[in-house]
Amino acid sequence: MLLLIQILKCLLIGIIWAALLIPVIFRHGGALKYILTVAVLTILCYILCFVIGGYAGIINQMTLIALIALVLAWIISSAVFEKESKVKSKVIAFTCVIAGLAYLVSTFFVSNIKFL
């Protein structure tokens, strides 16, 4: 039962990140690309969190930051870029991916800086 819960947690993370990465990586999305991306990300998440261990907190915070960036980018782009609807989804997805990766880089390389 614990294994199933761990796999479902990783599947949820894989679904979230696949939705953010599909517009950035591929020119055109599709069901097969989405399923493959979710599968790869789920396996990667499971390996990093439960096989190697120690990366669950970082992955959770990266996902949370990416989701917050998604909401902020969507609100700001709706206000600023009303007519550029073709580019908007890629810009929003790219913003979220960069926000998550920026957190990852700052966690690994700049861990001793205190902002406040």
DSSP file (Angstrom, degrees, kcal/mol; ACC not computed):
  #  RESIDUE AA STRUCTURE BP1 BP2  ACC     N-H-->O    O-->H-N    N-H-->O    O-->H-N    TCO  KAPPA ALPHA  PHI   PSI    X-CA   Y-CA   Z-CA
    1    1 A M     >        0   0    0      0, 0.0     4,-2.0     0, 0.0     5,-0.2   0.000 360.0 360.0 360.0 -39.4    0.0    0.0    0.0
    2    2 A L  H  >  +     0   0    0      1,-0.2     4,-2.3     2,-0.2     5,-0.2   0.888 360.0  53.1 -63.8 -39.0    2.9    2.4    0.8
    3    3 A L  H  > S+     0   0    0      1,-0.2     4,-2.4     2,-0.2    -1,-0.2   0.901 108.0  50.6 -62.5 -41.7    4.4    1.7   -2.6
    4    4 A L  H  > S+     0   0    0      2,-0.2     4,-2.3     1,-0.2    -1,-0.2   0.895 110.2  49.4 -64.3 -40.5    1.1    2.6   -4.4
    5    5 A I  H  X S+     0   0    0     -4,-2.0     4,-2.1     2,-0.2    -2,-0.2   0.904 111.1  49.8 -65.3 -41.4    0.9    5.8   -2.4
    6    6 A Q  H  X S+     0   0    0     -4,-2.3     4,-2.1     2,-0.2    -2,-0.2   0.908 111.6  48.3 -63.2 -42.1    4.5    6.7   -3.3
    7    7 A I  H  X S+     0   0    0     -4,-2.4     4,-2.3     1,-0.2    -2,-0.2   0.896 111.0  50.7 -66.2 -39.8    3.9    6.0   -7.0
    8    8 A L  H  X S+     0   0    0     -4,-2.3     4,-2.1     2,-0.2    -1,-0.2   0.873 108.9  51.6 -66.9 -36.6    0.7    8.1   -7.0
    9    9 A K  H  X S+     0   0    0     -4,-2.1     4,-2.0     2,-0.2    -2,-0.2   0.931 112.5  45.6 -62.4 -45.5    2.5   11.0   -5.4
   10   10 A C  H  X S+     0   0    0     -4,-2.1     4,-2.5     1,-0.2    -2,-0.2   0.852 109.8  55.5 -67.2 -33.7    5.2   10.8   -8.1
   11   11 A L  H  X S+     0   0    0     -4,-2.3     4,-2.4     2,-0.2    -1,-0.2   0.897 106.4  50.9 -64.6 -40.4    2.5   10.5  -10.8
   12   12 A L  H  X S+     0   0    0     -4,-2.1     4,-2.2     2,-0.2    -2,-0.2   0.921 111.5  46.9 -62.9 -44.3    0.9   13.7   -9.6
   13   13 A I  H  X S+     0   0    0     -4,-2.0     4,-2.6     1,-0.2     5,-0.3   0.907 111.8  52.1 -62.8 -41.3    4.2   15.5   -9.7
   14   14 A G  H  X S+     0   0    0     -4,-2.5     4,-2.2     1,-0.2    -2,-0.2   0.886 108.8  49.8 -62.4 -39.9    4.8   14.0  -13.2
   15   15 A I  H  X S+     0   0    0     -4,-2.4     4,-1.9     2,-0.2    -1,-0.2   0.917 112.3  47.5 -65.4 -43.5    1.4   15.3  -14.4
   16   16 A I  H  X S+     0   0    0     -4,-2.2     4,-1.3     1,-0.2    -2,-0.2   0.953 116.3  42.3 -63.4 -49.9    2.1   18.8  -13.1
   17   17 A W  H  X S+     0   0    0     -4,-2.6     4,-2.4     1,-0.2    -1,-0.2   0.829 111.2  55.6 -70.9 -30.4    5.5   19.1  -14.6
   18   18 A A  H  X S+     0   0    0     -4,-2.2     4,-2.4    -5,-0.3    -1,-0.2   0.910 105.9  52.1 -65.7 -40.1    4.5   17.4  -17.9
   19   19 A A  H  < S+     0   0    0     -4,-1.9    -1,-0.2     1,-0.2    -2,-0.2   0.844 114.8  42.9 -63.4 -32.1    1.8   20.1  -18.3
   20   20 A L  H  < S+     0   0    0     -4,-1.3     4,-0.4    -5,-0.1    -2,-0.2   0.825 118.3  43.5 -81.0 -32.2    4.4   22.7  -17.7
   21   21 A L  H  X S+     0   0    0     -4,-2.4     4,-3.0     1,-0.1     3,-0.4   0.763  94.6  75.4 -88.1 -25.7    7.1   21.2  -19.9
   22   22 A I  H  X S+     0   0    0     -4,-2.4     4,-2.0     1,-0.2    -1,-0.1   0.921  98.9  44.6 -56.4 -49.6    5.1   20.1  -23.0
   23   23 A P  H  4 S+     0   0    0      0, 0.0    -1,-0.2     0, 0.0    -2,-0.1   0.803 117.7  46.8 -65.8 -24.7    4.8   23.7  -24.4
   24   24 A V  H  4 S+     0   0    0     -4,-0.4    -2,-0.2    -3,-0.4    -3,-0.1   0.899 120.4  33.7 -81.9 -42.2    8.4   24.4  -23.7
   25   25 A I  H  < S+     0   0    0     -4,-3.0     2,-0.3     1,-0.0    -3,-0.2   0.923 116.5  47.1 -82.3 -46.6   10.0   21.1  -25.1
   26   26 A F     <  -     0   0    0     -4,-2.0     3,-0.1    -5,-0.4    -1,-0.0  -0.688  64.0-143.4-105.0 150.9    7.7   20.3  -28.1
   27   27 A R  S    S+     0   0    0     -2,-0.3     2,-0.4     1,-0.3    -1,-0.1   0.912  94.6  21.3 -73.3 -44.5    6.4   22.4  -30.9
   28   28 A H  S    S-     0   0    0     -6,-0.0    -1,-0.3     2,-0.0     2,-0.1  -0.989  80.6-139.7-126.4 134.5    3.0   20.6  -30.9
   29   29 A G        +     0   0    0     -2,-0.4     2,-0.3    -3,-0.1     3,-0.1  -0.333  24.0 170.3 -84.3 171.7    1.6   18.6  -28.0
   30   30 A G     >  -     0   0    0      1,-0.1     4,-2.4    -2,-0.1     5,-0.2  -0.962  46.9 -99.3-171.8 165.5   -0.3   15.4  -28.3
   31   31 A A  H  > S+     0   0    0     -2,-0.3     4,-2.7     1,-0.2     5,-0.2   0.908 120.2  49.0 -63.9 -42.5   -1.6   12.6  -26.1
   32   32 A L  H  > S+     0   0    0      2,-0.2     4,-2.5     1,-0.2     5,-0.2   0.915 112.0  48.2 -65.9 -42.4    1.3   10.3  -26.8
   33   33 A K  H  > S+     0   0    0      2,-0.2     4,-2.4     1,-0.2    -1,-0.2   0.903 113.3  48.6 -62.9 -40.2    3.9   13.0  -26.0
   34   34 A Y  H  X S+     0   0    0     -4,-2.4     4,-2.6     2,-0.2    -2,-0.2   0.927 112.2  47.5 -66.4 -44.4    2.0   13.9  -22.8
   35   35 A I  H  X S+     0   0    0     -4,-2.7     4,-2.4     2,-0.2    -2,-0.2   0.912 114.2  47.1 -64.1 -42.8    1.8   10.2  -21.7
   36   36 A L  H  X S+     0   0    0     -4,-2.5     4,-2.6     2,-0.2     5,-0.2   0.908 112.9  49.0 -65.4 -41.6    5.5    9.6  -22.4
   37   37 A T  H  X S+     0   0    0     -4,-2.4     4,-2.5    -5,-0.2     5,-0.2   0.912 111.8  48.9 -64.9 -41.9    6.5   12.8  -20.6
   38   38 A V  H  X S+     0   0    0     -4,-2.6     4,-2.5     2,-0.2    -2,-0.2   0.917 112.2  49.3 -62.3 -42.7    4.4   12.0  -17.6
   39   39 A A  H  X S+     0   0    0     -4,-2.4     4,-2.3     2,-0.2    -2,-0.2   0.930 112.7  46.1 -63.6 -45.3    5.9    8.4  -17.5
   40   40 A V  H  X S+     0   0    0     -4,-2.6     4,-2.5     1,-0.2    -2,-0.2   0.927 115.4  46.2 -63.9 -44.8    9.5    9.7  -17.7
   41   41 A L  H  X S+     0   0    0     -4,-2.5     4,-2.6    -5,-0.2    -1,-0.2   0.863 111.4  52.1 -67.8 -35.1    8.9   12.4  -15.1
   42   42 A T  H  X S+     0   0    0     -4,-2.5     4,-2.5    -5,-0.2    -2,-0.2   0.924 111.8  45.6 -65.7 -44.0    7.1    9.9  -12.7
   43   43 A I  H  X S+     0   0    0     -4,-2.3     4,-2.4     2,-0.2    -2,-0.2   0.919 114.2  49.0 -64.2 -43.5   10.0    7.4  -13.0
   44   44 A L  H  X S+     0   0    0     -4,-2.5     4,-2.5     1,-0.2    -2,-0.2   0.911 112.2  48.5 -62.9 -43.0   12.6   10.2  -12.4
   45   45 A C  H  X S+     0   0    0     -4,-2.6     4,-2.5     2,-0.2     5,-0.3   0.915 111.3  49.9 -63.5 -43.2   10.6   11.6   -9.4
   46   46 A Y  H  X>S+     0   0    0     -4,-2.5     4,-2.6     2,-0.2     5,-1.2   0.907 112.3  47.6 -63.3 -41.6   10.3    8.1   -7.9
   47   47 A I  I  X>S+     0   0    0     -4,-2.4     5,-3.3     3,-0.2     6,-0.6   0.934 115.8  43.8 -64.7 -46.0   14.0    7.4   -8.3
   48   48 A L  I  <5S+     0   0    0     -4,-2.5     7,-1.0    -5,-0.2     5,-0.5   0.851 123.1  36.0 -69.5 -33.9   15.1   10.8   -6.9
   49   49 A C  I  <>S+     0   0    0     -4,-2.5     5,-0.6    -5,-0.2     7,-0.3   0.887 133.7  13.6 -87.9 -40.7   12.6   10.7   -4.0
   50   50 A F  I  <5S+     0   0    0     -4,-2.6    -3,-0.2    -5,-0.3    -2,-0.1   0.696 127.3  41.7-117.3 -23.2   12.4    7.1   -2.9
   51   51 A V  I  <<S+     0   0    0     -5,-1.2    -3,-0.2    -4,-0.6    -4,-0.2   0.922 134.2  17.6 -88.7 -57.6   15.3    5.1   -4.5
   52   52 A I  T   <S-     0   0    0     -5,-3.3    -4,-0.2    -6,-0.1    -3,-0.1   0.924 105.5-159.8 -76.1 -47.5   18.2    7.6   -4.0
   53   53 A G  T   5 +     0   0    0     -6,-0.6    -3,-0.2    -5,-0.5    -4,-0.1   0.187  54.7  73.2  87.7 154.9   16.3    9.6   -1.4
   54   54 A G  S   <S+     0   0    0     -5,-0.6     4,-0.3     1,-0.0    -5,-0.2   0.357  74.9  88.5  91.7  -5.2   16.5   13.1    0.0
   55   55 A Y     >  +     0   0    0     -7,-1.0     4,-2.3     1,-0.1     5,-0.2   0.382  56.0  94.3-106.7   4.1   15.1   15.0   -3.0
   56   56 A A  H  > S+     0   0    0     -7,-0.3     4,-2.5    -8,-0.2     5,-0.2   0.907  86.2  48.9 -64.5 -42.4   11.4   15.0   -2.1
   57   57 A G  H  > S+     0   0    0      2,-0.2     4,-2.4     1,-0.2    -1,-0.2   0.904 112.2  48.0 -64.3 -41.8   11.5   18.3   -0.3
   58   58 A I  H  > S+     0   0    0     -4,-0.3     4,-2.5     2,-0.2    -2,-0.2   0.914 113.1  47.7 -65.7 -42.9   13.3   20.0   -3.2
   59   59 A I  H  X S+     0   0    0     -4,-2.3     4,-2.3     2,-0.2    -2,-0.2   0.900 111.8  50.8 -66.2 -40.4   10.9   18.6   -5.8
   60   60 A N  H  X S+     0   0    0     -4,-2.5     4,-2.3    -5,-0.2    -2,-0.2   0.927 113.1  44.8 -62.4 -44.4    7.9   19.6   -3.7
   61   61 A Q  H  X S+     0   0    0     -4,-2.4     4,-2.6     2,-0.2     5,-0.2   0.875 111.4  53.2 -70.1 -36.5    9.2   23.2   -3.3
   62   62 A M  H  X S+     0   0    0     -4,-2.5     4,-2.4     2,-0.2    -1,-0.2   0.919 111.2  47.2 -60.9 -42.4   10.1   23.4   -7.0
   63   63 A T  H  X S+     0   0    0     -4,-2.3     4,-2.3     2,-0.2    -2,-0.2   0.912 111.9  49.4 -66.8 -42.2    6.6   22.3   -7.9
   64   64 A L  H  X S+     0   0    0     -4,-2.3     4,-2.3     2,-0.2    -2,-0.2   0.917 112.4  47.5 -63.0 -43.6    5.0   24.8   -5.5
   65   65 A I  H  X S+     0   0    0     -4,-2.6     4,-2.6     1,-0.2    -2,-0.2   0.897 111.7  51.1 -64.7 -40.5    7.1   27.6   -6.9
   66   66 A A  H  X S+     0   0    0     -4,-2.4     4,-2.0    -5,-0.2    -2,-0.2   0.886 110.7  48.5 -64.8 -38.3    6.3   26.6  -10.5
   67   67 A L  H  X S+     0   0    0     -4,-2.3     4,-2.0     2,-0.2    -2,-0.2   0.885 112.0  48.4 -70.0 -37.9    2.6   26.6   -9.7
   68   68 A I  H  X S+     0   0    0     -4,-2.3     4,-2.5     2,-0.2    -2,-0.2   0.913 112.0  49.9 -65.4 -41.8    2.8   30.0   -8.0
   69   69 A A  H  X S+     0   0    0     -4,-2.6     4,-3.0     1,-0.2     5,-0.2   0.864 107.3  56.0 -63.5 -35.1    4.7   31.3  -11.0
   70   70 A L  H  X S+     0   0    0     -4,-2.0     4,-2.3     2,-0.2    -2,-0.2   0.938 109.8  44.2 -61.4 -47.4    2.0   29.8  -13.3
   71   71 A V  H  X S+     0   0    0     -4,-2.0     4,-2.3     2,-0.2    -2,-0.2   0.934 116.8  45.6 -64.5 -46.0   -0.7   31.7  -11.5
   72   72 A L  H  X S+     0   0    0     -4,-2.5     4,-2.6     1,-0.2     5,-0.2   0.916 114.0  48.3 -64.6 -43.1    1.3   35.0  -11.4
   73   73 A A  H  X S+     0   0    0     -4,-3.0     4,-2.7    -5,-0.2     5,-0.2   0.878 111.5  50.8 -66.0 -36.7    2.4   34.7  -15.1
   74   74 A W  H  X S+     0   0    0     -4,-2.3     4,-1.8    -5,-0.2    -2,-0.2   0.923 112.9  45.1 -66.4 -43.6   -1.2   33.9  -16.2
   75   75 A I  H  X S+     0   0    0     -4,-2.3     4,-1.4     2,-0.2    -2,-0.2   0.937 117.4  43.7 -65.5 -46.3   -2.6   37.0  -14.4
   76   76 A I  H  X S+     0   0    0     -4,-2.6     4,-2.3     1,-0.2     5,-0.3   0.907 114.0  49.4 -68.0 -41.4    0.1   39.3  -15.6
   77   77 A S  H  X S+     0   0    0     -4,-2.7     4,-1.9    -5,-0.2    -1,-0.2   0.830 107.1  56.2 -69.4 -29.5    0.1   38.0  -19.2
   78   78 A S  H  < S+     0   0    0     -4,-1.8    -1,-0.2    -5,-0.2    -2,-0.2   0.863 113.4  41.5 -66.2 -34.7   -3.7   38.4  -19.3
   79   79 A A  H  < S+     0   0    0     -4,-1.4     3,-0.2    -5,-0.1    -2,-0.2   0.863 127.5  29.2 -79.1 -36.2   -3.3   42.0  -18.4
   80   80 A V  H  < S+     0   0    0     -4,-2.3     2,-0.9     1,-0.2     3,-0.2   0.905 121.7  42.0 -94.3 -47.0   -0.4   42.8  -20.6
   81   81 A F     <  +     0   0    0     -4,-1.9    -1,-0.2    -5,-0.3    -2,-0.1  -0.638  61.8 149.0-106.7  74.7   -0.5   40.5  -23.6
   82   82 A E  S    S+     0   0    0     -2,-0.9    -1,-0.2    -3,-0.2     3,-0.1   0.869  75.1  36.8 -74.6 -35.7   -4.2   40.5  -24.6
   83   83 A K  S    S+     0   0    0     -3,-0.2     2,-1.3     1,-0.2     3,-0.3   0.618  97.2  78.1 -97.8 -13.6   -3.7   40.0  -28.3
   84   84 A E     >  +     0   0    0      1,-0.2     4,-1.2     2,-0.1    -1,-0.2  -0.505  49.8 148.4 -93.8  66.5   -0.7   37.7  -28.5
   85   85 A S  H  >  +     0   0    0     -2,-1.3     4,-0.7     1,-0.2    -1,-0.2   0.772  63.1  60.9 -75.3 -25.4   -2.5   34.5  -27.6
   86   86 A K  H  4 S+     0   0    0     -3,-0.3     4,-0.4     1,-0.2    -1,-0.2   0.916 113.3  34.7 -66.9 -42.0   -0.3   32.1  -29.7
   87   87 A V  H  > S+     0   0    0      1,-0.2     4,-2.2     2,-0.1     3,-0.2   0.704 100.2  81.4 -85.6 -20.8    2.9   33.0  -27.8
   88   88 A K  H  X S+     0   0    0     -4,-1.2     4,-2.6     1,-0.2     5,-0.2   0.873  89.0  50.2 -60.0 -43.4    1.2   33.4  -24.4
   89   89 A S  H  X S+     0   0    0     -4,-0.7     4,-2.4     1,-0.2    -1,-0.2   0.890 112.6  47.2 -66.2 -37.5    1.0   29.7  -23.4
   90   90 A K  H  > S+     0   0    0     -4,-0.4     4,-2.5    -3,-0.2    -1,-0.2   0.890 112.7  49.3 -69.4 -37.9    4.7   29.1  -24.2
   91   91 A V  H  X S+     0   0    0     -4,-2.2     4,-2.3     2,-0.2    -2,-0.2   0.915 112.6  47.4 -66.2 -42.8    5.8   32.2  -22.3
   92   92 A I  H  X S+     0   0    0     -4,-2.6     4,-2.0    -5,-0.2    -2,-0.2   0.939 114.4  46.1 -64.5 -46.7    3.7   31.2  -19.3
   93   93 A A  H  X S+     0   0    0     -4,-2.4     4,-2.3     1,-0.2    -2,-0.2   0.906 112.7  50.4 -63.3 -41.1    5.0   27.6  -19.3
   94   94 A F  H  X S+     0   0    0     -4,-2.5     4,-2.6     1,-0.2    -1,-0.2   0.894 108.2  53.4 -64.0 -39.5    8.6   28.8  -19.8
   95   95 A T  H  X S+     0   0    0     -4,-2.3     4,-2.1     1,-0.2    -1,-0.2   0.908 110.2  47.3 -60.1 -42.8    8.3   31.2  -16.9
   96   96 A C  H  X S+     0   0    0     -4,-2.0     4,-2.2     2,-0.2    -2,-0.2   0.910 112.3  48.5 -67.4 -42.7    7.1   28.4  -14.6
   97   97 A V  H  X S+     0   0    0     -4,-2.3     4,-2.6   -77,-0.2     5,-0.2   0.922 112.5  48.7 -63.8 -43.9    9.9   26.0  -15.7
   98   98 A I  H  X S+     0   0    0     -4,-2.6     4,-2.6     1,-0.2    -1,-0.2   0.877 109.0  53.7 -65.2 -37.0   12.5   28.7  -15.2
   99   99 A A  H  X S+     0   0    0     -4,-2.1     4,-1.7    -5,-0.2    -1,-0.2   0.927 111.8  44.7 -62.9 -43.8   11.1   29.5  -11.8
  100  100 A G  H  X S+     0   0    0     -4,-2.2     4,-2.0     2,-0.2    -2,-0.2   0.911 115.2  47.0 -65.7 -42.9   11.4   25.9  -10.7
  101  101 A L  H  X S+     0   0    0     -4,-2.6     4,-2.8     2,-0.2     5,-0.2   0.855 108.1  56.2 -68.6 -34.1   14.9   25.5  -12.1
  102  102 A A  H  X S+     0   0    0     -4,-2.6     4,-2.4    -5,-0.2    -1,-0.2   0.896 108.1  48.4 -63.5 -38.6   16.0   28.8  -10.5
  103  103 A Y  H  X S+     0   0    0     -4,-1.7     4,-2.2     2,-0.2    -2,-0.2   0.915 110.8  51.2 -65.0 -41.5   14.9   27.4   -7.2
  104  104 A L  H  X S+     0   0    0     -4,-2.0     4,-2.1     2,-0.2    -2,-0.2   0.933 112.5  45.2 -61.2 -46.9   16.8   24.1   -7.9
  105  105 A V  H  X>S+     0   0    0     -4,-2.8     4,-2.6     1,-0.2     5,-0.5   0.912 113.5  49.7 -64.6 -42.5   20.0   26.0   -8.8
  106  106 A S  H  X5S+     0   0    0     -4,-2.4     4,-1.1    -5,-0.2    -1,-0.2   0.840 110.6  51.1 -67.8 -30.4   19.7   28.3   -5.8
  107  107 A T  H  <5S+     0   0    0     -4,-2.2    -1,-0.2    -5,-0.2    -2,-0.2   0.913 117.1  37.9 -70.5 -42.4   19.2   25.3   -3.5
  108  108 A F  H  <5S+     0   0    0     -4,-2.1     3,-0.2    -5,-0.2    -2,-0.2   0.873 131.1  23.5 -78.0 -37.7   22.2   23.4   -4.7
  109  109 A F  H  <5S+     0   0    0     -4,-2.6     2,-0.2    -5,-0.2    -3,-0.2   0.729 127.0  36.7-106.4 -24.8   24.7   26.2   -5.2
  110  110 A V     << +     0   0    0     -4,-1.1     3,-0.3    -5,-0.5    -1,-0.2  -0.571  65.9 136.4-129.4  68.5   23.6   29.1   -3.0
  111  111 A S        +     0   0    0     -2,-0.2    -1,-0.1    -3,-0.2    -4,-0.1   0.603  63.9  60.3 -93.2 -10.8   22.3   27.6    0.1
  112  112 A N  S    S+     0   0    0     -3,-0.1     2,-0.4     2,-0.0    -1,-0.2   0.435  75.0 108.5 -99.4   1.1   24.0   29.9    2.7
  113  113 A I        -     0   0    0     -3,-0.3     2,-0.5     2,-0.0    -3,-0.0  -0.654  51.3-159.9 -84.2 130.5   22.5   33.2    1.7
  114  114 A K        -     0   0    0     -2,-0.4    -2,-0.0     1,-0.1    -3,-0.0  -0.946   7.0-171.8-109.5 123.3   19.9   34.7    4.0
  115  115 A F              0   0    0     -2,-0.5    -1,-0.1     1,-0.1    -2,-0.0   0.889 360.0 360.0 -82.4 -40.9   17.6   37.2    2.4
  116  116 A L              0   0    0      0, 0.0    -1,-0.1     0, 0.0    -2,-0.0   0.376 360.0 360.0-123.0 360.0   15.8   38.5    5.5
